[in-house]
Amino acid sequence: MPRSVNAVAARARRKKMMKHAKGFWGRKKNVWTVAKNAIEKGWLYAYRDRKVKKREFRSLWIMRINAAAREHGMSYSVFMGKVSAAGLDLNRKVLADLAFNHPDAFKAIVGKLA
C-alpha cells in the first residue's frame, strides 16, 4: 500500500503561516522553519506587549496628573484621594487629558477639591 500524506492540507497550513512572515528580513520571510519560529516569537511579543502598553499608558497618565497637581500645590496622592472622596467619576485617562490639553478645566477641578 502506498504511503498517503495529505500534502494539500500541509501546504495550505504552511502557506497560511508564511503570509504572516511577509515583510520579514532575510530567511525569516521564505524558509519555513525560520519563518515559523519568527512568527511565533512575534505573536508572543504582541501578546505580552498588549499588556505592557496598558501599563505604560497608566504610568504616563499618572505622571501628567502629578505634574499638573503639583503646579497647584498638591501631590498626586493627595489629589487622587480628594478626587475619590469627592465622588468624581473621572478616571486617570480623562484627568491626564484635562491636565495636558485643557489646563483651565483641570484648575477648576483642583479648585473644587480644595
Phi and psi restraints in degrees (range 20) as a CNS / XPLOR table:
assign (resid 1 and name C) (resid 2 and name N)
       (resid 2 and name CA) (resid 2 and name C) 1.0 -71.3 20.0 2
assign (resid 2 and name N) (resid 2 and name CA)
       (resid 2 and name C) (resid 3 and name N) 1.0 153.4 20.0 2
assign (resid 2 and name C) (resid 3 and name N)
       (resid 3 and name CA) (resid 3 and name C) 1.0 -71.4 20.0 2
assign (resid 3 and name N) (resid 3 and name CA)
       (resid 3 and name C) (resid 4 and name N) 1.0 134.1 20.0 2
assign (resid 3 and name C) (resid 4 and name N)
       (resid 4 and name CA) (resid 4 and name C) 1.0 -113.3 20.0 2
assign (resid 4 and name N) (resid 4 and name CA)
       (resid 4 and name C) (resid 5 and name N) 1.0 121.2 20.0 2
assign (resid 4 and name C) (resid 5 and name N)
       (resid 5 and name CA) (resid 5 and name C) 1.0 -126.4 20.0 2
assign (resid 5 and name N) (resid 5 and name CA)
       (resid 5 and name C) (resid 6 and name N) 1.0 145.5 20.0 2
assign (resid 5 and name C) (resid 6 and name N)
       (resid 6 and name CA) (resid 6 and name C) 1.0 -91.5 20.0 2
assign (resid 6 and name N) (resid 6 and name CA)
       (resid 6 and name C) (resid 7 and name N) 1.0 76.2 20.0 2
assign (resid 6 and name C) (resid 7 and name N)
       (resid 7 and name CA) (resid 7 and name C) 1.0 -65.5 20.0 2
assign (resid 7 and name N) (resid 7 and name CA)
       (resid 7 and name C) (resid 8 and name N) 1.0 -30.8 20.0 2
assign (resid 7 and name C) (resid 8 and name N)
       (resid 8 and name CA) (resid 8 and name C) 1.0 -64.5 20.0 2
assign (resid 8 and name N) (resid 8 and name CA)
       (resid 8 and name C) (resid 9 and name N) 1.0 -47.6 20.0 2
assign (resid 8 and name C) (resid 9 and name N)
       (resid 9 and name CA) (resid 9 and name C) 1.0 -68.3 20.0 2
assign (resid 9 and name N) (resid 9 and name CA)
       (resid 9 and name C) (resid 10 and name N) 1.0 -38.9 20.0 2
assign (resid 9 and name C) (resid 10 and name N)
       (resid 10 and name CA) (resid 10 and name C) 1.0 -63.8 20.0 2
assign (resid 10 and name N) (resid 10 and name CA)
       (resid 10 and name C) (resid 11 and name N) 1.0 -44.4 20.0 2
assign (resid 10 and name C) (resid 11 and name N)
       (resid 11 and name CA) (resid 11 and name C) 1.0 -64.4 20.0 2
assign (resid 11 and name N) (resid 11 and name CA)
       (resid 11 and name C) (resid 12 and name N) 1.0 -40.0 20.0 2
assign (resid 11 and name C) (resid 12 and name N)
       (resid 12 and name CA) (resid 12 and name C) 1.0 -63.5 20.0 2
assign (resid 12 and name N) (resid 12 and name CA)
       (resid 12 and name C) (resid 13 and name N) 1.0 -40.1 20.0 2
assign (resid 12 and name C) (resid 13 and name N)
       (resid 13 and name CA) (resid 13 and name C) 1.0 -62.4 20.0 2
assign (resid 13 and name N) (resid 13 and name CA)
       (resid 13 and name C) (resid 14 and name N) 1.0 -46.5 20.0 2
assign (resid 13 and name C) (resid 14 and name N)
       (resid 14 and name CA) (resid 14 and name C) 1.0 -65.5 20.0 2
assign (resid 14 and name N) (resid 14 and name CA)
       (resid 14 and name C) (resid 15 and name N) 1.0 -40.8 20.0 2
assign (resid 14 and name C) (resid 15 and name N)
       (resid 15 and name CA) (resid 15 and name C) 1.0 -62.8 20.0 2
assign (resid 15 and name N) (resid 15 and name CA)
       (resid 15 and name C) (resid 16 and name N) 1.0 -39.8 20.0 2
assign (resid 15 and name C) (resid 16 and name N)
       (resid 16 and name CA) (resid 16 and name C) 1.0 -63.1 20.0 2
assign (resid 16 and name N) (resid 16 and name CA)
       (resid 16 and name C) (resid 17 and name N) 1.0 -41.0 20.0 2
assign (resid 16 and name C) (resid 17 and name N)
       (resid 17 and name CA) (resid 17 and name C) 1.0 -69.7 20.0 2
assign (resid 17 and name N) (resid 17 and name CA)
       (resid 17 and name C) (resid 18 and name N) 1.0 -40.2 20.0 2
assign (resid 17 and name C) (resid 18 and name N)
       (resid 18 and name CA) (resid 18 and name C) 1.0 -65.7 20.0 2
assign (resid 18 and name N) (resid 18 and name CA)
       (resid 18 and name C) (resid 19 and name N) 1.0 -24.3 20.0 2
assign (resid 18 and name C) (resid 19 and name N)
       (resid 19 and name CA) (resid 19 and name C) 1.0 -60.9 20.0 2
assign (resid 19 and name N) (resid 19 and name CA)
       (resid 19 and name C) (resid 20 and name N) 1.0 -33.8 20.0 2
assign (resid 19 and name C) (resid 20 and name N)
       (resid 20 and name CA) (resid 20 and name C) 1.0 -72.6 20.0 2
assign (resid 20 and name N) (resid 20 and name CA)
       (resid 20 and name C) (resid 21 and name N) 1.0 -19.6 20.0 2
assign (resid 20 and name C) (resid 21 and name N)
       (resid 21 and name CA) (resid 21 and name C) 1.0 -87.5 20.0 2
assign (resid 21 and name N) (resid 21 and name CA)
       (resid 21 and name C) (resid 22 and name N) 1.0 1.4 20.0 2
assign (resid 21 and name C) (resid 22 and name N)
       (resid 22 and name CA) (resid 22 and name C) 1.0 -61.5 20.0 2
assign (resid 22 and name N) (resid 22 and name CA)
       (resid 22 and name C) (resid 23 and name N) 1.0 130.5 20.0 2
assign (resid 22 and name C) (resid 23 and name N)
       (resid 23 and name CA) (resid 23 and name C) 1.0 95.1 20.0 2
assign (resid 23 and name N) (resid 23 and name CA)
       (resid 23 and name C) (resid 24 and name N) 1.0 -9.8 20.0 2
assign (resid 23 and name C) (resid 24 and name N)
       (resid 24 and name CA) (resid 24 and name C) 1.0 -70.8 20.0 2
assign (resid 24 and name N) (resid 24 and name CA)
       (resid 24 and name C) (resid 25 and name N) 1.0 162.6 20.0 2
assign (resid 24 and name C) (resid 25 and name N)
       (resid 25 and name CA) (resid 25 and name C) 1.0 -103.2 20.0 2
assign (resid 25 and name N) (resid 25 and name CA)
       (resid 25 and name C) (resid 26 and name N) 1.0 140.5 20.0 2
assign (resid 25 and name C) (resid 26 and name N)
       (resid 26 and name CA) (resid 26 and name C) 1.0 71.4 20.0 2
assign (resid 26 and name N) (resid 26 and name CA)
       (resid 26 and name C) (resid 27 and name N) 1.0 -143.1 20.0 2
assign (resid 26 and name C) (resid 27 and name N)
       (resid 27 and name CA) (resid 27 and name C) 1.0 -69.7 20.0 2
assign (resid 27 and name N) (resid 27 and name CA)
       (resid 27 and name C) (resid 28 and name N) 1.0 -14.0 20.0 2
assign (resid 27 and name C) (resid 28 and name N)
       (resid 28 and name CA) (resid 28 and name C) 1.0 -63.3 20.0 2
assign (resid 28 and name N) (resid 28 and name CA)
       (resid 28 and name C) (resid 29 and name N) 1.0 -19.6 20.0 2
assign (resid 28 and name C) (resid 29 and name N)
       (resid 29 and name CA) (resid 29 and name C) 1.0 -95.0 20.0 2
assign (resid 29 and name N) (resid 29 and name CA)
       (resid 29 and name C) (resid 30 and name N) 1.0 -18.0 20.0 2
assign (resid 29 and name C) (resid 30 and name N)
       (resid 30 and name CA) (resid 30 and name C) 1.0 -137.0 20.0 2
assign (resid 30 and name N) (resid 30 and name CA)
       (resid 30 and name C) (resid 31 and name N) 1.0 -4.6 20.0 2
assign (resid 30 and name C) (resid 31 and name N)
       (resid 31 and name CA) (resid 31 and name C) 1.0 -102.8 20.0 2
assign (resid 31 and name N) (resid 31 and name CA)
       (resid 31 and name C) (resid 32 and name N) 1.0 123.3 20.0 2
assign (resid 31 and name C) (resid 32 and name N)
       (resid 32 and name CA) (resid 32 and name C) 1.0 -54.5 20.0 2
assign (resid 32 and name N) (resid 32 and name CA)
       (resid 32 and name C) (resid 33 and name N) 1.0 -53.9 20.0 2
assign (resid 32 and name C) (resid 33 and name N)
       (resid 33 and name CA) (resid 33 and name C) 1.0 -66.6 20.0 2
assign (resid 33 and name N) (resid 33 and name CA)
       (resid 33 and name C) (resid 34 and name N) 1.0 -40.4 20.0 2
assign (resid 33 and name C) (resid 34 and name N)
       (resid 34 and name CA) (resid 34 and name C) 1.0 -67.8 20.0 2
assign (resid 34 and name N) (resid 34 and name CA)
       (resid 34 and name C) (resid 35 and name N) 1.0 -43.7 20.0 2
assign (resid 34 and name C) (resid 35 and name N)
       (resid 35 and name CA) (resid 35 and name C) 1.0 -64.1 20.0 2
assign (resid 35 and name N) (resid 35 and name CA)
       (resid 35 and name C) (resid 36 and name N) 1.0 -43.2 20.0 2
assign (resid 35 and name C) (resid 36 and name N)
       (resid 36 and name CA) (resid 36 and name C) 1.0 -59.9 20.0 2
assign (resid 36 and name N) (resid 36 and name CA)
       (resid 36 and name C) (resid 37 and name N) 1.0 -44.5 20.0 2
assign (resid 36 and name C) (resid 37 and name N)
       (resid 37 and name CA) (resid 37 and name C) 1.0 -64.4 20.0 2
assign (resid 37 and name N) (resid 37 and name CA)
       (resid 37 and name C) (resid 38 and name N) 1.0 -41.1 20.0 2
assign (resid 37 and name C) (resid 38 and name N)
       (resid 38 and name CA) (resid 38 and name C) 1.0 -65.9 20.0 2
assign (resid 38 and name N) (resid 38 and name CA)
       (resid 38 and name C) (resid 39 and name N) 1.0 -40.4 20.0 2
assign (resid 38 and name C) (resid 39 and name N)
       (resid 39 and name CA) (resid 39 and name C) 1.0 -64.7 20.0 2
assign (resid 39 and name N) (resid 39 and name CA)
       (resid 39 and name C) (resid 40 and name N) 1.0 -47.2 20.0 2
assign (resid 39 and name C) (resid 40 and name N)
       (resid 40 and name CA) (resid 40 and name C) 1.0 -63.4 20.0 2
assign (resid 40 and name N) (resid 40 and name CA)
       (resid 40 and name C) (resid 41 and name N) 1.0 -39.7 20.0 2
assign (resid 40 and name C) (resid 41 and name N)
       (resid 41 and name CA) (resid 41 and name C) 1.0 -64.8 20.0 2
assign (resid 41 and name N) (resid 41 and name CA)
       (resid 41 and name C) (resid 42 and name N) 1.0 -40.1 20.0 2
assign (resid 41 and name C) (resid 42 and name N)
       (resid 42 and name CA) (resid 42 and name C) 1.0 -63.0 20.0 2
assign (resid 42 and name N) (resid 42 and name CA)
       (resid 42 and name C) (resid 43 and name N) 1.0 -38.8 20.0 2
assign (resid 42 and name C) (resid 43 and name N)
       (resid 43 and name CA) (resid 43 and name C) 1.0 -65.5 20.0 2
assign (resid 43 and name N) (resid 43 and name CA)
       (resid 43 and name C) (resid 44 and name N) 1.0 -37.2 20.0 2
assign (resid 43 and name C) (resid 44 and name N)
       (resid 44 and name CA) (resid 44 and name C) 1.0 -64.3 20.0 2
assign (resid 44 and name N) (resid 44 and name CA)
       (resid 44 and name C) (resid 45 and name N) 1.0 -44.9 20.0 2
assign (resid 44 and name C) (resid 45 and name N)
       (resid 45 and name CA) (resid 45 and name C) 1.0 -61.4 20.0 2
assign (resid 45 and name N) (resid 45 and name CA)
       (resid 45 and name C) (resid 46 and name N) 1.0 -41.6 20.0 2
assign (resid 45 and name C) (resid 46 and name N)
       (resid 46 and name CA) (resid 46 and name C) 1.0 -62.8 20.0 2
assign (resid 46 and name N) (resid 46 and name CA)
       (resid 46 and name C) (resid 47 and name N) 1.0 -43.5 20.0 2
assign (resid 46 and name C) (resid 47 and name N)
       (resid 47 and name CA) (resid 47 and name C) 1.0 -63.2 20.0 2
assign (resid 47 and name N) (resid 47 and name CA)
       (resid 47 and name C) (resid 48 and name N) 1.0 -47.2 20.0 2
assign (resid 47 and name C) (resid 48 and name N)
       (resid 48 and name CA) (resid 48 and name C) 1.0 -63.4 20.0 2
assign (resid 48 and name N) (resid 48 and name CA)
       (resid 48 and name C) (resid 49 and name N) 1.0 -45.2 20.0 2
assign (resid 48 and name C) (resid 49 and name N)
       (resid 49 and name CA) (resid 49 and name C) 1.0 -77.7 20.0 2
assign (resid 49 and name N) (resid 49 and name CA)
       (resid 49 and name C) (resid 50 and name N) 1.0 -14.8 20.0 2
assign (resid 49 and name C) (resid 50 and name N)
       (resid 50 and name CA) (resid 50 and name C) 1.0 -65.2 20.0 2
assign (resid 50 and name N) (resid 50 and name CA)
       (resid 50 and name C) (resid 51 and name N) 1.0 -32.5 20.0 2
assign (resid 50 and name C) (resid 51 and name N)
       (resid 51 and name CA) (resid 51 and name C) 1.0 -79.3 20.0 2
assign (resid 51 and name N) (resid 51 and name CA)
       (resid 51 and name C) (resid 52 and name N) 1.0 -37.8 20.0 2
assign (resid 51 and name C) (resid 52 and name N)
       (resid 52 and name CA) (resid 52 and name C) 1.0 -64.0 20.0 2
assign (resid 52 and name N) (resid 52 and name CA)
       (resid 52 and name C) (resid 53 and name N) 1.0 -36.7 20.0 2
assign (resid 52 and name C) (resid 53 and name N)
       (resid 53 and name CA) (resid 53 and name C) 1.0 -59.1 20.0 2
assign (resid 53 and name N) (resid 53 and name CA)
       (resid 53 and name C) (resid 54 and name N) 1.0 -43.0 20.0 2
assign (resid 53 and name C) (resid 54 and name N)
       (resid 54 and name CA) (resid 54 and name C) 1.0 -63.2 20.0 2
assign (resid 54 and name N) (resid 54 and name CA)
       (resid 54 and name C) (resid 55 and name N) 1.0 -41.9 20.0 2
assign (resid 54 and name C) (resid 55 and name N)
       (resid 55 and name CA) (resid 55 and name C) 1.0 -61.4 20.0 2
assign (resid 55 and name N) (resid 55 and name CA)
       (resid 55 and name C) (resid 56 and name N) 1.0 -45.5 20.0 2
assign (resid 55 and name C) (resid 56 and name N)
       (resid 56 and name CA) (resid 56 and name C) 1.0 -68.8 20.0 2
assign (resid 56 and name N) (resid 56 and name CA)
       (resid 56 and name C) (resid 57 and name N) 1.0 -37.1 20.0 2
assign (resid 56 and name C) (resid 57 and name N)
       (resid 57 and name CA) (resid 57 and name C) 1.0 -67.9 20.0 2
assign (resid 57 and name N) (resid 57 and name CA)
       (resid 57 and name C) (resid 58 and name N) 1.0 -40.5 20.0 2
assign (resid 57 and name C) (resid 58 and name N)
       (resid 58 and name CA) (resid 58 and name C) 1.0 -60.5 20.0 2
assign (resid 58 and name N) (resid 58 and name CA)
       (resid 58 and name C) (resid 59 and name N) 1.0 -41.2 20.0 2
assign (resid 58 and name C) (resid 59 and name N)
       (resid 59 and name CA) (resid 59 and name C) 1.0 -62.1 20.0 2
assign (resid 59 and name N) (resid 59 and name CA)
       (resid 59 and name C) (resid 60 and name N) 1.0 -42.2 20.0 2
assign (resid 59 and name C) (resid 60 and name N)
       (resid 60 and name CA) (resid 60 and name C) 1.0 -63.0 20.0 2
assign (resid 60 and name N) (resid 60 and name CA)
       (resid 60 and name C) (resid 61 and name N) 1.0 -44.2 20.0 2
assign (resid 60 and name C) (resid 61 and name N)
       (resid 61 and name CA) (resid 61 and name C) 1.0 -60.7 20.0 2
assign (resid 61 and name N) (resid 61 and name CA)
       (resid 61 and name C) (resid 62 and name N) 1.0 -42.3 20.0 2
assign (resid 61 and name C) (resid 62 and name N)
       (resid 62 and name CA) (resid 62 and name C) 1.0 -63.2 20.0 2
assign (resid 62 and name N) (resid 62 and name CA)
       (resid 62 and name C) (resid 63 and name N) 1.0 -41.7 20.0 2
assign (resid 62 and name C) (resid 63 and name N)
       (resid 63 and name CA) (resid 63 and name C) 1.0 -61.9 20.0 2
assign (resid 63 and name N) (resid 63 and name CA)
       (resid 63 and name C) (resid 64 and name N) 1.0 -43.1 20.0 2
assign (resid 63 and name C) (resid 64 and name N)
       (resid 64 and name CA) (resid 64 and name C) 1.0 -66.7 20.0 2
assign (resid 64 and name N) (resid 64 and name CA)
       (resid 64 and name C) (resid 65 and name N) 1.0 -41.9 20.0 2
assign (resid 64 and name C) (resid 65 and name N)
       (resid 65 and name CA) (resid 65 and name C) 1.0 -65.4 20.0 2
assign (resid 65 and name N) (resid 65 and name CA)
       (resid 65 and name C) (resid 66 and name N) 1.0 -42.1 20.0 2
assign (resid 65 and name C) (resid 66 and name N)
       (resid 66 and name CA) (resid 66 and name C) 1.0 -61.9 20.0 2
assign (resid 66 and name N) (resid 66 and name CA)
       (resid 66 and name C) (resid 67 and name N) 1.0 -45.7 20.0 2
assign (resid 66 and name C) (resid 67 and name N)
       (resid 67 and name CA) (resid 67 and name C) 1.0 -62.4 20.0 2
assign (resid 67 and name N) (resid 67 and name CA)
       (resid 67 and name C) (resid 68 and name N) 1.0 -43.2 20.0 2
assign (resid 67 and name C) (resid 68 and name N)
       (resid 68 and name CA) (resid 68 and name C) 1.0 -69.2 20.0 2
assign (resid 68 and name N) (resid 68 and name CA)
       (resid 68 and name C) (resid 69 and name N) 1.0 -39.0 20.0 2
assign (resid 68 and name C) (resid 69 and name N)
       (resid 69 and name CA) (resid 69 and name C) 1.0 -66.8 20.0 2
assign (resid 69 and name N) (resid 69 and name CA)
       (resid 69 and name C) (resid 70 and name N) 1.0 -38.2 20.0 2
assign (resid 69 and name C) (resid 70 and name N)
       (resid 70 and name CA) (resid 70 and name C) 1.0 -67.8 20.0 2
assign (resid 70 and name N) (resid 70 and name CA)
       (resid 70 and name C) (resid 71 and name N) 1.0 -28.3 20.0 2
assign (resid 70 and name C) (resid 71 and name N)
       (resid 71 and name CA) (resid 71 and name C) 1.0 -63.2 20.0 2
assign (resid 71 and name N) (resid 71 and name CA)
       (resid 71 and name C) (resid 72 and name N) 1.0 -24.6 20.0 2
assign (resid 71 and name C) (resid 72 and name N)
       (resid 72 and name CA) (resid 72 and name C) 1.0 -105.9 20.0 2
assign (resid 72 and name N) (resid 72 and name CA)
       (resid 72 and name C) (resid 73 and name N) 1.0 20.0 20.0 2
assign (resid 72 and name C) (resid 73 and name N)
       (resid 73 and name CA) (resid 73 and name C) 1.0 74.2 20.0 2
assign (resid 73 and name N) (resid 73 and name CA)
       (resid 73 and name C) (resid 74 and name N) 1.0 32.3 20.0 2
assign (resid 73 and name C) (resid 74 and name N)
       (resid 74 and name CA) (resid 74 and name C) 1.0 -139.2 20.0 2
assign (resid 74 and name N) (resid 74 and name CA)
       (resid 74 and name C) (resid 75 and name N) 1.0 141.0 20.0 2
assign (resid 74 and name C) (resid 75 and name N)
       (resid 75 and name CA) (resid 75 and name C) 1.0 -82.4 20.0 2
assign (resid 75 and name N) (resid 75 and name CA)
       (resid 75 and name C) (resid 76 and name N) 1.0 167.9 20.0 2
assign (resid 75 and name C) (resid 76 and name N)
       (resid 76 and name CA) (resid 76 and name C) 1.0 -60.8 20.0 2
assign (resid 76 and name N) (resid 76 and name CA)
       (resid 76 and name C) (resid 77 and name N) 1.0 -46.5 20.0 2
assign (resid 76 and name C) (resid 77 and name N)
       (resid 77 and name CA) (resid 77 and name C) 1.0 -66.1 20.0 2
assign (resid 77 and name N) (resid 77 and name CA)
       (resid 77 and name C) (resid 78 and name N) 1.0 -39.6 20.0 2
assign (resid 77 and name C) (resid 78 and name N)
       (resid 78 and name CA) (resid 78 and name C) 1.0 -65.6 20.0 2
assign (resid 78 and name N) (resid 78 and name CA)
       (resid 78 and name C) (resid 79 and name N) 1.0 -44.1 20.0 2
assign (resid 78 and name C) (resid 79 and name N)
       (resid 79 and name CA) (resid 79 and name C) 1.0 -60.3 20.0 2
assign (resid 79 and name N) (resid 79 and name CA)
       (resid 79 and name C) (resid 80 and name N) 1.0 -49.4 20.0 2
assign (resid 79 and name C) (resid 80 and name N)
       (resid 80 and name CA) (resid 80 and name C) 1.0 -66.2 20.0 2
assign (resid 80 and name N) (resid 80 and name CA)
       (resid 80 and name C) (resid 81 and name N) 1.0 -33.0 20.0 2
assign (resid 80 and name C) (resid 81 and name N)
       (resid 81 and name CA) (resid 81 and name C) 1.0 -63.7 20.0 2
assign (resid 81 and name N) (resid 81 and name CA)
       (resid 81 and name C) (resid 82 and name N) 1.0 -42.7 20.0 2
assign (resid 81 and name C) (resid 82 and name N)
       (resid 82 and name CA) (resid 82 and name C) 1.0 -69.7 20.0 2
assign (resid 82 and name N) (resid 82 and name CA)
       (resid 82 and name C) (resid 83 and name N) 1.0 -34.7 20.0 2
assign (resid 82 and name C) (resid 83 and name N)
       (resid 83 and name CA) (resid 83 and name C) 1.0 -62.3 20.0 2
assign (resid 83 and name N) (resid 83 and name CA)
       (resid 83 and name C) (resid 84 and name N) 1.0 -45.8 20.0 2
assign (resid 83 and name C) (resid 84 and name N)
       (resid 84 and name CA) (resid 84 and name C) 1.0 -71.2 20.0 2
assign (resid 84 and name N) (resid 84 and name CA)
       (resid 84 and name C) (resid 85 and name N) 1.0 -35.6 20.0 2
assign (resid 84 and name C) (resid 85 and name N)
       (resid 85 and name CA) (resid 85 and name C) 1.0 -66.7 20.0 2
assign (resid 85 and name N) (resid 85 and name CA)
       (resid 85 and name C) (resid 86 and name N) 1.0 -35.1 20.0 2
assign (resid 85 and name C) (resid 86 and name N)
       (resid 86 and name CA) (resid 86 and name C) 1.0 -76.9 20.0 2
assign (resid 86 and name N) (resid 86 and name CA)
       (resid 86 and name C) (resid 87 and name N) 1.0 -12.0 20.0 2
assign (resid 86 and name C) (resid 87 and name N)
       (resid 87 and name CA) (resid 87 and name C) 1.0 78.0 20.0 2
assign (resid 87 and name N) (resid 87 and name CA)
       (resid 87 and name C) (resid 88 and name N) 1.0 25.0 20.0 2
assign (resid 87 and name C) (resid 88 and name N)
       (resid 88 and name CA) (resid 88 and name C) 1.0 -76.0 20.0 2
assign (resid 88 and name N) (resid 88 and name CA)
       (resid 88 and name C) (resid 89 and name N) 1.0 129.5 20.0 2
assign (resid 88 and name C) (resid 89 and name N)
       (resid 89 and name CA) (resid 89 and name C) 1.0 -94.5 20.0 2
assign (resid 89 and name N) (resid 89 and name CA)
       (resid 89 and name C) (resid 90 and name N) 1.0 58.0 20.0 2
assign (resid 89 and name C) (resid 90 and name N)
       (resid 90 and name CA) (resid 90 and name C) 1.0 -115.8 20.0 2
assign (resid 90 and name N) (resid 90 and name CA)
       (resid 90 and name C) (resid 91 and name N) 1.0 122.2 20.0 2
assign (resid 90 and name C) (resid 91 and name N)
       (resid 91 and name CA) (resid 91 and name C) 1.0 -83.8 20.0 2
assign (resid 91 and name N) (resid 91 and name CA)
       (resid 91 and name C) (resid 92 and name N) 1.0 175.8 20.0 2
assign (resid 91 and name C) (resid 92 and name N)
       (resid 92 and name CA) (resid 92 and name C) 1.0 -63.0 20.0 2
assign (resid 92 and name N) (resid 92 and name CA)
       (resid 92 and name C) (resid 93 and name N) 1.0 -34.4 20.0 2
assign (resid 92 and name C) (resid 93 and name N)
       (resid 93 and name CA) (resid 93 and name C) 1.0 -62.2 20.0 2
assign (resid 93 and name N) (resid 93 and name CA)
       (resid 93 and name C) (resid 94 and name N) 1.0 -46.4 20.0 2
assign (resid 93 and name C) (resid 94 and name N)
       (resid 94 and name CA) (resid 94 and name C) 1.0 -69.1 20.0 2
assign (resid 94 and name N) (resid 94 and name CA)
       (resid 94 and name C) (resid 95 and name N) 1.0 -42.6 20.0 2
assign (resid 94 and name C) (resid 95 and name N)
       (resid 95 and name CA) (resid 95 and name C) 1.0 -62.7 20.0 2
assign (resid 95 and name N) (resid 95 and name CA)
       (resid 95 and name C) (resid 96 and name N) 1.0 -40.8 20.0 2
assign (resid 95 and name C) (resid 96 and name N)
       (resid 96 and name CA) (resid 96 and name C) 1.0 -65.8 20.0 2
assign (resid 96 and name N) (resid 96 and name CA)
       (resid 96 and name C) (resid 97 and name N) 1.0 -38.1 20.0 2
assign (resid 96 and name C) (resid 97 and name N)
       (resid 97 and name CA) (resid 97 and name C) 1.0 -65.5 20.0 2
assign (resid 97 and name N) (resid 97 and name CA)
       (resid 97 and name C) (resid 98 and name N) 1.0 -42.0 20.0 2
assign (resid 97 and name C) (resid 98 and name N)
       (resid 98 and name CA) (resid 98 and name C) 1.0 -63.5 20.0 2
assign (resid 98 and name N) (resid 98 and name CA)
       (resid 98 and name C) (resid 99 and name N) 1.0 -42.8 20.0 2
assign (resid 98 and name C) (resid 99 and name N)
       (resid 99 and name CA) (resid 99 and name C) 1.0 -64.4 20.0 2
assign (resid 99 and name N) (resid 99 and name CA)
       (resid 99 and name C) (resid 100 and name N) 1.0 -37.5 20.0 2
assign (resid 99 and name C) (resid 100 and name N)
       (resid 100 and name CA) (resid 100 and name C) 1.0 -84.4 20.0 2
assign (resid 100 and name N) (resid 100 and name CA)
       (resid 100 and name C) (resid 101 and name N) 1.0 -44.0 20.0 2
assign (resid 100 and name C) (resid 101 and name N)
       (resid 101 and name CA) (resid 101 and name C) 1.0 -103.3 20.0 2
assign (resid 101 and name N) (resid 101 and name CA)
       (resid 101 and name C) (resid 102 and name N) 1.0 -24.5 20.0 2
assign (resid 101 and name C) (resid 102 and name N)
       (resid 102 and name CA) (resid 102 and name C) 1.0 -133.3 20.0 2
assign (resid 102 and name N) (resid 102 and name CA)
       (resid 102 and name C) (resid 103 and name N) 1.0 72.5 20.0 2
assign (resid 102 and name C) (resid 103 and name N)
       (resid 103 and name CA) (resid 103 and name C) 1.0 -62.1 20.0 2
assign (resid 103 and name N) (resid 103 and name CA)
       (resid 103 and name C) (resid 104 and name N) 1.0 -28.1 20.0 2
assign (resid 103 and name C) (resid 104 and name N)
       (resid 104 and name CA) (resid 104 and name C) 1.0 -67.0 20.0 2
assign (resid 104 and name N) (resid 104 and name CA)
       (resid 104 and name C) (resid 105 and name N) 1.0 -40.4 20.0 2
assign (resid 104 and name C) (resid 105 and name N)
       (resid 105 and name CA) (resid 105 and name C) 1.0 -65.8 20.0 2
assign (resid 105 and name N) (resid 105 and name CA)
       (resid 105 and name C) (resid 106 and name N) 1.0 -39.4 20.0 2
assign (resid 105 and name C) (resid 106 and name N)
       (resid 106 and name CA) (resid 106 and name C) 1.0 -65.5 20.0 2
assign (resid 106 and name N) (resid 106 and name CA)
       (resid 106 and name C) (resid 107 and name N) 1.0 -39.8 20.0 2
assign (resid 106 and name C) (resid 107 and name N)
       (resid 107 and name CA) (resid 107 and name C) 1.0 -62.0 20.0 2
assign (resid 107 and name N) (resid 107 and name CA)
       (resid 107 and name C) (resid 108 and name N) 1.0 -37.8 20.0 2
assign (resid 107 and name C) (resid 108 and name N)
       (resid 108 and name CA) (resid 108 and name C) 1.0 -64.7 20.0 2
assign (resid 108 and name N) (resid 108 and name CA)
       (resid 108 and name C) (resid 109 and name N) 1.0 -38.5 20.0 2
assign (resid 108 and name C) (resid 109 and name N)
       (resid 109 and name CA) (resid 109 and name C) 1.0 -65.6 20.0 2
assign (resid 109 and name N) (resid 109 and name CA)
       (resid 109 and name C) (resid 110 and name N) 1.0 -44.6 20.0 2
assign (resid 109 and name C) (resid 110 and name N)
       (resid 110 and name CA) (resid 110 and name C) 1.0 -62.5 20.0 2
assign (resid 110 and name N) (resid 110 and name CA)
       (resid 110 and name C) (resid 111 and name N) 1.0 -40.1 20.0 2
assign (resid 110 and name C) (resid 111 and name N)
       (resid 111 and name CA) (resid 111 and name C) 1.0 -64.3 20.0 2
assign (resid 111 and name N) (resid 111 and name CA)
       (resid 111 and name C) (resid 112 and name N) 1.0 -34.7 20.0 2
assign (resid 111 and name C) (resid 112 and name N)
       (resid 112 and name CA) (resid 112 and name C) 1.0 -69.4 20.0 2
assign (resid 112 and name N) (resid 112 and name CA)
       (resid 112 and name C) (resid 113 and name N) 1.0 -34.2 20.0 2
assign (resid 112 and name C) (resid 113 and name N)
       (resid 113 and name CA) (resid 113 and name C) 1.0 -78.4 20.0 2
assign (resid 113 and name N) (resid 113 and name CA)
       (resid 113 and name C) (resid 114 and name N) 1.0 -29.2 20.0 2
